[in-house]
Amino acid sequence: MAVAACSPGLDGVGVSTAGGGGTGAAAVDAGAEAPPFDPQVRASLVPFGKGEETSGHAPGLYDFALFANEAARVTMAGGARSFPLGSVLGIEHQRRDGSGKGPSFFMEKRSASGDRFGGWRFVAVDTQGRVVDQGQLEACGHCHRDAPNDYVFPALTPVRPADAGAP
């Protein structure tokens, strides 16, 4: 069993018991030409899933809500196995004990490249909305490589936008 930690300073998030050997939060290739991720993009994302207890981001500590832009939402709803360029997915965490928010993570499909990150940029955002780490993060990629659909794990409980909200 491998234990990997996502981005530093995120209070236990990213701790996973999934297989694979991560190397911590080191950015392998942040993509210098890519503009910095704007955490305000979250406001444009539509809810598409929620669940109790994430299996990869600090199991047992958080409930979660999932969000996607239109390109990613259509892909998820249609069951396609690969995502178009420009797809953005997000996950927000809420402490299971009711003591507050946890961090958010985003994935942004930046290229159709066959690189070891599937063309995704991973982004970690703290509870204050600040980007803590972004790029081709090994700590994210080592688990997401095992996801069945283009580095994306399926939503556990799909929701209609009217049913969504913070967990």
Order of alpha helices (4+ residues) and beta strands (2+ residues): beta-beta-beta-alpha-beta-beta-beta-beta-alpha-beta
